[in-house]
Amino acid sequence: MTERCVAKWAHRGDMLAATRFGMRRYDVDSIDNRDRKAIERTLKVLEPVLERFFSPVIRGLDRVPSGPGLYVANHNGGVLFPDTYVLGAALYRHGGLEDLPYALAHDMAVRTPIANQILVPLGGVRASPANAHKLFEAGRKVLVYPGGDVEALRPFKDRDKIVFGERRGYLRLAIEEGVPLIPVVTAGAHAGLMVLDDGGRIARWLGIDRLLRVKVCPVVLSVPWGLTIGFPPPYVPVPTRMFMEVLEPIELDRAGPEAANDREYVERCHRRVVGTMQASLTRLARERAVDKRARQLSTLDRVVDWVGLSPEQRDAIEELAVRAHVMPGREVERLAWTTVPPVDEREREVELDELESGEHVIGVGAESAVARV
């Protein structure tokens, strides 16, 4: 009841604001608002900025299948979600509107004035099963972030972890509609700000988890705002390199409402999706660490040559940077995967069994130390 009242008054407030400032108000439940010209204009502005701040490395675009499909991605970067724009730009340049997905978004994200006028013409629609069904029926692709606000504002120490929590709606949607899952994994997009704590306890204490369906009230360190509590305003991201990969589509062997309501089957599919995505994220994080070390060493060598320091002084500076966690250590070079290893389905089944039994956790011990660089 409370949520409906809040949504009702928020909608009235948004309508009043849009009318007052003469802005067009888009229907957030329509799938006919996407505008190619708006997409082109946005890319013209954003692509140079994204290249400047994130220098993205993107792979696997050829794996995107034709026809309807559900992109499932890890969420990063708080309110800016830069990986969304990087993915959208790459898919549009590669496959046009056919590959570019509509994004199922939270009510607040697509109803708020200005955000409504920006996001809806780019393909944002209100997240609901009915809207997803309309899109799949029209042969379109859809993008979801199962982790939502919890993953987008997860603590900095967990930036190389997949955090979907208890949410399984994305799988029930794909199963019921009979569409393939297209996993997309990004490493580096969550390094543009520092979330010190997700503030889950604060959200529960304030009651915003029930009022606004928001599970976090994060404590964030960002530029230029410094330390803030609550959803951070748009910030200037710290320049960092982003590694992104579109993985092989996952075709589910069952479809329809009966399969979607089979909790055991949904959970088994969920473990498969998360296990596959986490393995890829761990690998991308390693590659990113190697790339970061190589670029920092190159910069250090240029500075050493310019200043005229001795090799001993140079090594001392490198050791100090590693100890201060400013630079990854040499161990990342030994652990890096320079190519994508072939997937052995039998090994994958063993991994899934281990995940189910709790005997194996991806990204712990020495490996997680590398993945958290």
N, C-alpha and C positions, 0 to 999 in steps of 0.2 A: 504493500500500500504506500509506504514511504517513498519507494523508488518511483512509483507511478506519479506521485504528487510532484516530486523533484523534476522528473522528466517533463511533466505538463507545464510547470512554471518556467523551466529552462527554455522550452520551446517557445512560450509566449515572449520571454525576454529576448530570445534570438530574433523572432519575427519583428519585434519592436525596434531592435537595434538595426536590423537590415533595412527596415522601412525608413527609419530616421536618416540613415546615411546614404540612402538611395542605392543600396547594393542589391543585386539580383539574388533571390533566395532559391537555392536548388533543392529539389526533392531528394532526400537522402535514400529513398527506397526505389528510385528509378535507375534503370540500367542504361538509359539513353542519354545521359549527360556527358559522357566522355567526349572530349573535343580534341581532334588531332592538332589543330592550330595551337591550342593551349599547351599541349604536350610539347610541340616543337619550340614554342616560346620559352617554356620552362627549361627545357634541355639546353637551349642556347645560353641561358643565364647560368644554370647550375653546373653543367659539365666542366667548364674551366675551374670553378670553385672546388668541385669534388676532386679534380685532378690535382689541384694545388694542395689541398689539405690531406688527401688520403692516398694518392698515387695508386689506385686500385689495380690489383692483379686478379683477373677473372678467368675462370676455366669452366669447361663443360657446357657451354651454350648449345653445342650441337646435340646434346642429350635431350633437349626439350622435345617431347613428342607433339604431334599434331593433334588437333581436337581438344575437347575440354580436359582440364586437369587441375589439381590442387597443389599449388606451391606451398610447401611447409618450411618455414625459415626460423632461425634463431633471431631474437629481437635484441637490438643494441642501441646505445647512444641516447637513451632518455627521450626527451621531447623532440629532438632533431631527427632521429632514426635515419642517419645518413646512408646506411646500407640499403634502405628501401629505394632511395633515389639512384644509387649506384646500380642496383639490380635492374630497376626499371629502365634506366638509360641503356644499359648493355643489352637487355632483351629487345628493346624497341629498335636499336640500331642493327641488331642481328636478324630479328624475325618480324619486325613491324608490329602492328596492332594484334596480329594473331597470337604472338608469344607474350605480349604485354598483358599482365593480369589486372583484373579489378581487385581492389583491396577491401576486405571486410574490416571495417573500423568501428571502434567504440563510438557510441552516440555522441559523446562530448567532442570527439575529434572531428566529426563531420557536420555537426549542428552549429558549432560556435561560429559567430560572424567572423569573416576574413578566412578562417580555416575552411568554412563551407565553400567560399568562393574560390579557394585555391585547390583544395583536395578533390572535391567532387568532379570538376572538369577533367582531372587527371585519372579518374577511375575509382574514386573512393565511394563506397556505399555503406549504409548501416549494416552492421553484422547481424544477420538473422538467417535461419534455415530457408525461409521463403525467398530472400534475395539471392542466396547461393543457388537455390534450385532454378530460379529464373536465368541466372548466368550460365549454369551448366546446360540447361535446356537449349540455350541460344548458341551453344558450342564454344563458350568463352572459358578462359582460365581465371582462376581465383587465387589470391594470395592471402594466407593467414599466418599469424604469429601466435601459436598456442600459448607461449609463455606470457604474452600480453605485458601489462605493466610490471608484473613481478620480475620478468626476465629483462625487460628494457631498462629497469632501474635496479638490477641486482648489484651486490657489492663488487667493488673493483677486483677483489681477490678471487671472485668467481667468474671473471670475464671470459675465461676459456672453458666454461661449462655450459651444457645445455640445461636450461631450467624451465621445464614445462609444468612442473608441479602436478596437481591432480587433474589437470584439464585434458579431457579425452574427446571433446566435442568435434575437433577437427577430424578425428578418425571415424567417428560415427557418421559425420557428414560424407566423407569419401566413400565409406562402405555403403551407405544408403543410396548414394547417387551413382555408385559403380564407376568412379573415375580414378585414374592413377594418382598416386602421390608423387610429387616432384620435390625431393628435399634440396634445400639451398642452405649452405653453411658459410658463415662469415667469421673470420678472425681479425681483430684489430679495430673494428668499428666502435668497440666499447672502451677504447683507450683515450678517447677525446675529452673525457671528463672523469672525475674520480668520485664514485659513489662510496662513501665511507660506511654507510649502513642503509639497508632498505627501509627501515622505519616501520616494519610490520606491526610492531607493538604499539607504536604511536597511532597508526591508522585504526587499529582496533580500539584503542583508548578513546580516540576522538569520534569513533563511530562512522568514519567515512567509508569503511569497507561495506557497511550496510547501506549507507545513504547514497553513495556514488558508484558503488561496485568497483572501488579502487582498493587494492590490498596493501599498498605501500604509501609511506610518507617519508621519502628518503632524506638522508643527510648527505649533501652533495658539495663537492669542491669544484668550482668551474671558473672559467674566464668569461667575462670580467667580474662576475658577481661574488667571487670568493666563497665563503661558507654559507649555505642556505639550507633551510629545512622545508620540506614539502616539494612539490613538483617544481623543478628549476625552470626559470624563464629561458627562452632561447639564448644559447651561449655561443662563444667562439671556441670551436674544438681545437684541442692541441694537435698540431700536425702529426699524423701517424700513418703508416702504410696498412692498407686493408687487403686481405687475401680472401677471395670468395670463390666458391665452387658449386656448380649445379651438379648434383649427384645423379646416378642412374635412377630413372623412375621406378617406383615400387608398385607392381601390379598385385592387388589383393585377390586372393582366390575365392572369396565370397562377397556377395553384394546383396543389397535389399534391406528392408526394415528389420527382418528377423535376425540377420547377421549383425546389424547395427545395435540391436538390443542384447546381443550375447556378450555379457561383460567379460567373460573369460577370453573370448576371441579378440575383443577390442583391446584388452590389456596385453595380450600376446603380440598383437600388431604394434601396439604402442612401444613395447620393449624393443621390437625390431627397428622401428623408426629411430627412436632415441639412441639406441646402441650404434646404429650406422652413422648417425649425425655426430655423435660424440667422438667416435673414432676418427672421422674426417676432421672435426674441429681440433682435436689434439694434434693431428698431423699438420694442419695448416698453421697452428700456433708454433710448432717447431720450425717450420719453414720461415715463418715470419721472424722468429728469434734469430735464425741464421742470417736472414737478410738485414735485420736491424744491426747485428754485430758487424757485418761486412761494411755497411754504410758508415757506421760510427768509427770503425778502424780507418776507413778511407779519409774521413774528416780529421781524425787524430793525426794521421801521417802528414796531411797537408799542413796542419798547424805546427807539427814538430819541425817539418822542413822550413817553414816560414820563420819560426822562432830560433831555430838552430839548436835544438836540444839533442843530447846524446841518446844512443839506443837504450842505455840503462834508464835514463830519465823517462823516455817514452814508455818502456815496459812498466815503470813504477806508476805512471799515470793510468795506464790500462788496468793494472791490478787494483788501483784505488777506485776506478769507475766500476769495476766488477763487484768489488766489496760493497760499494754504495748502492748496488742494484740499478745503476744507471745504464750499464752495458751488460748484455748477456755474456756468460763465460764461455770458455772453449768447449765445454761439454755439449753445447747445442750443435756443434759441427759434427760430432760423432753420432748424435741421435737423429739428425735430420733425415727425412725421406725426400729425396730429390725427384722421385717419380711416384705416381699413384700405383700402389701394389695391386695385383689382381686379387679379386675377392673370391675366396674359396667358400662355397655355400656350406660345406660340411663344417668348416671352422666357424662360420657365422652361427650355425645352429648350436655348436658347443658354447660359444660366447653367450648366446641368448639363454641357454640353460644355466650357465654360471651366474648371469645377471639375475635370473629368477630365484636362484637359491641363495643369492647374496654372497657367494664365495669369491666373486671377482668384481672389482670396481675399476672402471676406466679412469685414468688420470690421477693415480695416487703415487705416493713415494717419490722416487727420483724423477719419473716421467712428468708428474704434475708440477714439479719445480721448474721444469723446462717450459711446460705449457703455460705457466703463469707469467712468463717473461713479458 
